[in-house]
Amino acid sequence: MAALPFLILLSFTPKYRKSIPARFFLWKNPSFENEAIWFHACSLGEVKSLGAILQRLSHEANLSVITHTGYEAAGAMKVVRRFLPYEIFLPFWVRKQKALVVLEAELWYMLFYIAKKRATKTFLLNARISDRSYSRYKKFAWFYRKIFENVDVVFAQSEKDAIRLEELGAKEVKVTGNIKAFHQIAVTKQLSKPAKELVVLASTHEKEEMLLLQRLNFANRVVVVVPRHPERFGRVAEEVARFAKEKGLSFGLYSKEQVFEKDIVVVDQMGLLIDIYAIADVVLLGGSFVEGVGGHNPLEPAHFGVKLLSGNYIFNQQALFPLVENVVFTDVDAIEEAIAQAKPSKIAGKVDIEPIVEALENVV
């Protein structure tokens, strides 16, 4: 109850305007009425990774999410979408489904427990335990064993993940690879490529923009900054504009100009990153040059053969980076040397989604 005023206040912010009323007050968030295969994914990346599996399924599909961006992405799929309510509501909200398929680390005890009580077969898909998280998981091994009592089948990203999951009590663990590597990457808008070298600061977080910009050479280049979160667009644009003015560089805001002609351009619109990767020469993948984020998906830029550079803080993407060849890991102080040494990246990893599709097709 103490958190109630805080939740109400957050409900008025754009980021949480839909998710908090839906998750904590069940506002316009009814139970799934149809008995289908129910997928649960946290956010945008997990939702997008389901595309290839959903295309192959003959069953109807439901999809629950946590974040606003995940909910918006689900709108483009042939699914019934909902926000997943807070755990205390699940006993009243969850109805029997053909299967529950939970992605990655969304290990909600009540979610699996109630699903099993409703006679639903349960799967954990694309499961992983990062090196950073492993010690924490072991400290609470008793709790995870209780969770895995209610999980029928686990599809793990790697052999290392499979071993760790079995140590925590997972049954019937199968290694199928990281399904994000199977994600079908497609350009939605053909952008115009500038004559100069195009360097993209992709999915950047707090402080990363300045860390990187201060160390880049702007001669014969267009540098495009794409902040990770839309609520930061305005602040980043102001900060980068000041930087450009101090350095005597031209500055552009993509929403106003729709082209990449200035020395530095801040992209203040969602959904353009894949299209920008398609015309990029160099990508500096954000979330990896500052502590605490853990990196972002390298497969999307690698699909287009860019020179791909990352910082060293990639603990959340340990399973994905081995799937990409020619990634250069660098400190911010060595950015220009790293760009000079980099070669075109490419995806080398393999993933097999057929056992996943087969298992889901066979549920009744």
C-alpha positions in Angstrom: 0.0 0.0 0.0 2.9 2.4 0.7 3.9 2.2 -3.0 0.4 3.1 -4.2 0.9 6.9 -4.5 4.2 6.3 -6.3 2.5 4.0 -8.8 -0.3 6.5 -9.4 2.2 9.2 -10.1 4.2 7.0 -12.5 1.0 6.2 -14.4 1.0 9.8 -15.7 4.4 9.5 -17.3 4.5 8.4 -21.0 6.7 5.4 -20.3 4.3 3.9 -17.8 1.0 5.4 -18.9 -0.4 2.0 -20.1 1.7 -0.6 -18.3 1.2 0.5 -14.6 -2.6 0.8 -14.8 -2.8 -2.5 -16.6 -0.3 -4.4 -14.4 -1.2 -3.0 -11.0 -4.8 -2.0 -11.3 -5.9 -4.4 -14.2 -7.2 -1.4 -16.1 -8.3 -2.5 -19.6 -6.3 -5.7 -19.0 -8.7 -8.7 -18.9 -7.6 -12.3 -18.9 -7.0 -14.1 -22.1 -10.3 -15.5 -23.2 -9.1 -18.0 -25.8 -7.2 -21.2 -24.9 -4.0 -20.8 -27.0 -0.3 -21.0 -26.6 0.6 -18.2 -24.2 4.0 -16.6 -24.6 5.4 -14.2 -22.0 8.2 -11.9 -22.8 9.6 -8.9 -20.9 10.4 -6.3 -23.4 11.0 -5.3 -27.0 14.0 -7.6 -27.8 12.3 -10.7 -26.5 9.1 -9.9 -28.3 10.9 -9.5 -31.6 12.8 -12.7 -31.2 9.5 -14.6 -31.2 8.7 -13.7 -34.8 10.1 -16.8 -36.6 8.4 -19.2 -34.1 5.0 -17.5 -34.3 5.2 -17.6 -38.1 5.6 -21.4 -38.0 2.9 -22.2 -35.4 -0.6 -23.4 -36.4 -2.0 -22.7 -33.0 -3.4 -19.4 -31.9 -1.0 -17.3 -29.7 -1.4 -15.0 -26.8 1.4 -12.7 -25.6 2.0 -11.0 -22.3 4.7 -8.4 -21.7 6.0 -6.1 -19.0 7.1 -3.0 -20.9 5.4 -0.4 -23.1 7.9 -1.0 -26.0 7.2 -4.7 -25.8 3.5 -4.1 -25.9 3.8 -1.8 -28.9 5.9 -4.4 -30.8 3.3 -7.1 -30.1 0.8 -5.0 -31.9 2.4 -5.9 -35.2 2.0 -9.6 -34.6 -0.8 -12.0 -34.9 -1.3 -12.4 -31.2 -3.7 -11.3 -28.5 -1.6 -9.0 -26.3 -1.8 -8.1 -22.6 0.4 -6.7 -19.9 1.3 -9.3 -17.3 -0.3 -8.3 -14.0 1.6 -8.1 -10.8 2.0 -11.5 -9.1 -0.7 -11.2 -6.5 -3.3 -10.9 -9.2 -2.2 -13.9 -11.2 -4.3 -16.5 -9.3 -7.4 -14.6 -10.4 -6.2 -13.5 -13.8 -4.6 -16.7 -15.3 -6.9 -19.1 -17.2 -6.0 -22.5 -18.7 -3.9 -22.3 -21.8 -2.5 -25.0 -24.1 1.0 -24.0 -23.1 2.9 -21.3 -21.2 6.1 -20.3 -22.9 8.3 -17.9 -20.8 11.3 -16.2 -22.3 14.8 -16.0 -20.8 15.0 -14.9 -17.2 11.4 -14.2 -16.5 11.3 -16.7 -13.6 8.1 -15.7 -11.8 7.2 -18.4 -9.3 3.5 -17.5 -9.2 3.3 -17.5 -13.0 4.6 -21.0 -13.4 2.8 -22.3 -10.3 -0.7 -21.0 -11.3 -0.2 -22.2 -14.9 0.5 -25.7 -13.7 -2.5 -25.6 -11.4 -4.6 -24.8 -14.5 -3.2 -27.9 -16.2 -1.1 -25.9 -18.7 2.1 -27.3 -20.0 5.0 -25.0 -19.2 8.2 -24.1 -21.1 11.2 -21.9 -20.5 12.5 -20.6 -23.8 15.9 -19.1 -24.7 16.9 -19.7 -21.1 20.3 -18.3 -19.9 22.2 -17.6 -16.7 24.9 -15.0 -17.2 28.3 -15.2 -15.4 27.3 -12.1 -13.4 24.0 -13.6 -12.3 25.2 -17.1 -11.6 26.4 -16.6 -8.0 23.2 -14.9 -7.1 21.1 -17.7 -8.5 23.2 -20.2 -6.5 22.5 -18.3 -3.3 18.8 -18.7 -3.8 19.0 -22.2 -5.3 16.2 -23.5 -3.0 13.9 -20.9 -4.5 14.7 -21.7 -8.1 14.3 -25.4 -7.5 10.7 -24.6 -6.4 10.2 -22.7 -9.6 11.6 -25.5 -11.8 9.2 -27.9 -10.2 6.6 -26.2 -12.3 8.6 -26.0 -15.5 8.2 -29.0 -17.9 10.7 -28.3 -20.6 13.7 -25.8 -20.8 15.2 -24.7 -24.1 18.7 -23.3 -23.2 20.9 -20.9 -25.2 24.1 -22.9 -24.6 25.7 -25.9 -23.0 27.0 -23.8 -20.2 23.5 -22.4 -19.5 22.1 -26.0 -19.6 24.5 -27.2 -16.9 23.7 -24.2 -14.7 19.9 -24.7 -15.2 20.1 -28.4 -14.3 22.1 -27.5 -11.2 19.1 -25.3 -10.2 16.6 -28.1 -10.7 15.6 -27.7 -14.4 14.2 -30.9 -16.0 14.3 -31.9 -19.6 16.8 -29.3 -20.7 17.5 -29.0 -24.5 20.1 -26.7 -26.1 18.7 -25.0 -29.2 20.9 -21.8 -29.3 19.9 -18.3 -28.9 16.7 -17.6 -30.8 17.6 -14.0 -31.2 20.2 -15.2 -33.7 17.2 -16.4 -35.8 15.5 -13.1 -35.7 14.5 -12.0 -39.2 16.0 -8.6 -39.6 14.4 -6.5 -42.3 14.6 -2.9 -43.4 11.3 -1.0 -43.1 12.3 2.3 -44.6 15.1 2.9 -47.2 17.2 5.8 -45.9 19.5 7.9 -47.9 23.2 7.2 -47.2 25.5 10.3 -47.0 28.6 10.5 -49.1 30.7 10.7 -45.9 31.5 7.8 -43.6 28.5 7.1 -41.4 29.3 6.3 -37.7 26.4 5.3 -35.5 26.3 5.5 -31.7 23.6 2.9 -31.2 21.3 2.5 -28.2 23.3 4.8 -26.0 22.6 5.3 -22.3 23.3 8.0 -19.8 26.8 9.5 -20.1 27.7 7.3 -23.1 27.0 10.0 -25.8 29.6 12.4 -24.4 32.1 9.7 -23.6 32.1 8.6 -27.2 31.7 12.0 -29.0 34.6 13.5 -27.1 36.9 10.9 -28.5 35.8 10.8 -32.1 37.3 12.4 -35.1 34.7 14.2 -37.2 36.7 14.7 -40.4 34.7 13.4 -43.4 32.1 11.8 -41.2 28.5 11.9 -40.2 28.0 10.8 -36.6 24.5 9.6 -35.8 23.4 9.3 -32.2 20.5 7.0 -31.4 19.6 7.1 -27.6 18.1 3.9 -26.2 15.1 5.4 -24.4 12.7 7.9 -25.9 12.3 9.8 -22.6 16.0 10.8 -23.1 15.6 12.2 -26.6 15.2 15.8 -25.6 18.0 15.9 -23.1 20.4 14.1 -25.4 19.6 16.5 -28.2 20.3 19.5 -26.1 23.5 18.1 -24.8 24.8 17.0 -28.2 23.8 20.4 -29.7 25.9 22.2 -27.1 28.8 19.9 -27.8 28.5 20.5 -31.6 28.4 24.3 -31.1 31.5 24.2 -28.9 33.4 22.2 -31.4 32.3 24.2 -34.4 30.3 21.3 -35.9 26.9 21.3 -37.6 24.0 19.7 -35.7 20.8 18.2 -36.9 17.7 16.6 -35.4 16.3 13.8 -37.5 12.6 14.4 -36.7 13.0 17.9 -38.3 15.4 17.1 -41.2 14.8 13.4 -42.1 18.4 13.3 -43.6 21.9 12.7 -42.4 23.7 15.7 -43.7 25.0 17.5 -40.6 28.2 16.5 -38.8 26.2 15.1 -35.9 22.5 14.0 -36.1 20.5 12.9 -33.1 17.7 10.5 -34.0 14.7 11.3 -31.8 12.3 8.8 -33.3 11.6 5.1 -32.4 11.9 2.2 -34.8 14.6 3.5 -37.1 17.7 1.7 -35.8 17.6 -1.3 -38.2 17.1 1.1 -41.1 20.1 3.1 -40.0 22.3 0.0 -39.6 21.5 -0.8 -43.2 23.4 2.3 -44.4 26.0 2.5 -41.6 29.8 2.0 -42.0 30.7 1.9 -38.3 28.5 1.0 -35.3 29.5 1.7 -31.7 27.1 -0.4 -29.8 25.9 1.4 -26.7 25.1 0.0 -23.2 28.6 -1.4 -23.1 30.8 1.6 -22.5 29.3 2.4 -19.0 28.8 0.0 -16.1 25.4 -1.4 -15.2 23.6 -1.9 -18.5 25.4 -5.0 -19.9 25.4 -4.3 -23.6 22.9 -4.7 -26.4 22.1 -7.1 -29.2 25.1 -7.2 -31.7 23.3 -9.4 -34.2 21.2 -6.6 -35.8 24.2 -4.4 -36.9 26.2 -7.5 -37.8 23.5 -8.5 -40.2 24.5 -5.6 -42.4 28.3 -6.2 -42.3 29.2 -3.0 -40.5 32.4 -2.4 -38.6 31.1 -3.3 -35.1 32.7 -2.0 -31.9 31.6 -2.6 -28.4 32.7 -1.6 -24.9 33.7 -4.3 -22.4 30.5 -4.2 -20.2 28.5 -6.9 -22.1 27.4 -9.2 -19.2 23.8 -9.3 -20.5 24.8 -10.3 -24.0 27.4 -13.0 -23.3 25.5 -15.5 -25.3 25.1 -13.3 -28.4 28.6 -11.9 -29.0 30.1 -15.3 -29.7 27.7 -15.5 -32.6 29.3 -12.5 -34.3 32.7 -12.5 -36.0 35.0 -9.5 -36.1 33.6 -7.6 -33.2 36.2 -5.2 -31.7 36.0 -4.7 -28.0 37.6 -1.4 -26.9 37.9 1.2 -24.1 36.5 4.6 -25.0 40.1 6.1 -25.1 41.0 3.8 -27.9 37.9 4.3 -30.1 39.7 5.7 -33.2 42.4 3.0 -33.1 39.7 0.3 -32.8 37.8 1.7 -35.8 40.9 1.7 -37.9 41.5 -2.0 -37.0 38.0 -3.2 -37.4 36.8 -5.5 -40.3 33.3 -6.0 -41.5 31.3 -8.1 -39.0 29.1 -11.1 -39.8 26.8 -13.5 -38.0 28.4 -16.9 -37.5 26.3 -18.6 -34.9 23.6 -21.3 -35.4 20.3 -21.8 -33.8 17.7 -24.6 -34.3 14.1 -23.5 -33.6 12.6 -26.7 -35.1 12.6 -28.6 -31.8 10.9 -25.7 -30.2 8.2 -25.4 -32.9 7.7 -29.2 -32.8 7.2 -29.3 -29.0 4.7 -26.4 -29.2 2.8 -27.9 -32.1 2.3 -31.1 -30.2 0.7 -29.6 -27.1 -3.0 -30.3 -26.8 
